[in-house]
């Protein structure tokens, strides 16, 4: 039986905090967030209700290979109205946790794009643009447009704070191959790092649907703080191990001489203390529960 780890907080470093819990319960405890970058369940995978209620592996894995069949994830079977209501709720909570000027970047597909553009505005965010991620190598079908793109809604809380870079709103990056995936719907780290270009240098980034931790890995590699929330204990464990490896690799690549210890990936970035103050079940750095 999978252990219950609801609202467990793990600090991997001063600038990386992971929370196992439902984001609707955790988000009200957070504040001073510079950016929300996330890839929530799409509740997609078909044109009809029956299609959406299939398992996530059946919907999103196009092979029977054991190497590409990952653990199921939850929350991906809502109909259109419940998806709109649910998204409006967590987006409103994320808006409350964010600073003025914070940016909001959220993935979706073509089926749910219209609903998500409504939801994000219901949540109080200013919708500013759509980013297209073109996935080269996706199989073509004769006489049809390919389904080779996913989309990112770019929004802000008021006037957006200046980002570190000025990226185009179309990007071509290969998807994660089946053998390398730790999550059915995993995004490439390079893609997430590219998206982080619209956030300020050293920003504290929140991902309410952490999954296998790709946004966190991109934050570590680009010197940003990270708060990740994941409801599923299995994927929380996957993300924790992955980000521990990322931190150790960054620290191991630094040579301070004289036996001096390496700091965290960006010592100037710290996670707001409210995470620990208001979320129950705090677990200290390096400990387990």
N, C-alpha and C positions, 0 to 999 in steps of 0.2 A: 504494500500500500504506500502511495506517495505521501510523505510527511507534510503536515500543514505548517507553512512558514509565513502566514499572513502578517504583514506589517513588521517584518524583520528588517533592520537596517544594518548594512555592512559598509564601513568606511575602508576602502582599499588604500586611500591616501587622503591628504588634506583636500585634494581637489577632485576626488572620485568617490561618490556615494551611491550605493545600490539599495533599493527598497523592494522587498517582496510583498506585494499587496495590490489591491484594486485601486487604480488611479483616482477613481471618484471619491474614495475615502482618504487618500494620501494628499491629493493636490491642495485641499484647503489648509494644510499645514505648511505649505511652502510659500516663499516670497522672494523678491529680489532676483527673479530669473531674467537673464538677458535674452534668451532665445529658446524656442520650443522647436525641436526638429524630430519628427516622428513618422513612423510607418505603421499605422493602426490596422487591425483587420479590415479588409475591404467589404466583407459580406457580399461578395460578388461571385464570379465563377460561372455565371449562366444568366439566361434571360428570364427564367421562371423561378418561383419559390422553391420548387422541388430541386432545381439545380443548386441553389444556395445552401440547402440543408445537407448536401453531401459532405463527406469528410474532407478536410483540407488537403489531405494527400490525394484523394480522388480528383479534386478540383484543380490542383496546381502542380501535381507531379505527372509528367507525360511519359513515364516509363515504369516498368515493373522492377527495375534494378534495385536491389537492396541498398546499394550505395547512395541512391538518390531519394529513398523513402524515409522521411524524417518523422519525428514525433509530432502528433497532431497538436494544433493550437486552438484555443477557444475563442468565442465571440465573433465567429465568421458566418453566422447563419441568420442574421436579422433580415426582415423584410424592409422595404423602402421606408415606411413610416417610422418603424422602430429604430432603424439606422439613423435617420435624421434626428429623432428625439435624443438618442444616446449620444451622438456626436455633439449635439448642441450642449448637452450637459457637461461633458468632459472638456469641451473647448471653452465653455464659460468658466469652469474651474481653473483651467490653465491660464486664461486671461487674468483672473484674479491673482494668480501667483506671479505674474510677470510684471516687470518694470514698465514704466512709460517708455515707449520707443523700442520695446522688445519686438523681435521678428518671430514669425510663426511659419514653419515649412512642413507641409503634411502631404504624404504620398496618397495616391488613389489611382484607379484605372478609369477607362473611358465610360464604363457603365455607371459608376458612382460619382463621376465628376460633377454632374449637375446638382446632385443632392449635397455633396460636400461644399460646394460654393455657397449654397443656402445656409448650411449648418455653421460654417465658419463666421458668417455675418450674424447669425443668431447668437453666437458665442461672444459677440462684441468686437471681433477683430475687423480691421479694415483690409478688404481683399484688394491686392495690388497687381498680381500677375499670375501667370501659369507658366511653369517650367516643364519642358518636354524632355524626358529621358528616352532616347532612342537606343534600343538594344540590338546591335548588329549581330547577325547570325541566326536570327529567329526564322523559322521555316516559313516559306512563302506558299500561298495557294493560288493556283491559276485562276485568273478572272476576278480576284478579290484584293482589296487592300490588306496588307499584312497587319497583324496585331502585335506590332513590335515596339510599342511605346507605353510607358507609364508616365504619370503626371505628378507634379508637385505644386500645391497651392502656396503662393508666397503672400503673406499677410503681415500686418503689424498692429501694435497697440499704439495708436496715434501716429505721429511722424516717426518713421524708423530711424534708429540710431545708425550712424555710418558704419558700414561693414568694412572688413579688412580688404576685400577685393571687389571687383565689378564684373562678375561673370555674365556671359550671355544666357538667354533663357532656353537654349537648346543645347543638349550635351549628348555625346555618343560614347558610351562606356559598356563594355561587354558584361553581361550578367554573370553571377557566380556560377561556376560549373557544378554539376551534381556531386562530384567526388569531394568538392571543397565545402559544400553546404553543411551548416549546423542547424539551419532552420529552413522550413519549406519555402518561405517567402523572403529569404535573406537578400539584402542589397549589398553591392560591392562597397568596400571601405573607401575606395577612391571616389565613388559617387557621393558618399556622405561627406567626405572631406571637401569636395568641390562645393557642395551646398553650404557648408560652414563658412565659405568665403563671404557670404552676405552678413555674417555675424561679426561683432567687434572682436579684435584680437584680445585673447584672454577672457572671453565671455564665459559665463556659467550657462551651460546648455542643458535643457531638460528633455528627456525622452520618456513620455508616459507609457509607451509600449516597447520596452527595451528589447524583447525577443532574445536573440543570441548576442546582443551587445555591440552591433556594428557601429551605431552612432557613438557609443562610448569609445570604441577603438579609434575612430576618426578624431574625436576630441583629444585623446591622449597624444596622437601623432601630430596634431596641430597646436598643442599647448593651450587647450581650453579646459575649463572645469566641466564636470559631468555629473548629473543626477539622473539615474535610470530607475524606472518603476516597471516591474514585471509581475503579473498576477500568477503565472504558472510556475510552481516550484522547480519543475524540471528545467525550464529555460532560464530561470533565475540562476540555477547552478551552472548551466552552460555559460551564461554571460559572465558570471563571477570568475570562473576559471580562465576564460578568454582574456578578460581585462587584467587579471593578475599577471598573465603572461605578457601582455602588452606593456604593463608598467615595469616588469622585471627586465624586459628587453631594452626599454628606454633607459632605465637606470644602469643597466649593465654596460651600455654603450658609452657611459660617461666616466672619464678617468680624472679624478680629482687629486691624485697623488698623495703620498704620505699616509695612505690608509684612510683618507677622508671618505665618509659615506656619501653616496649620491642622493640628491634630494628627489622629490617627486617630479613628474614631468614638467611642471611649471609651478615653482614654489610661490609665485606671486598670486596664483589663483587659489581661492578657498571656497568651499561650499558653504552657503549661509547656515549658521548654527541652528536655525529654526527647524531644520530637518530632524535633528536629534531631540530638540526640546518638545516637539509636539506629536511625533510619531512614536507609538508604543513599540516595545520589543527591541530596543536598541542593542546592537551587537558591536563591540569595539573592533578596531582595526586588527585583522589577522586572526580573529576568533571565529568560532562556529557555534551554532546553536543546535 
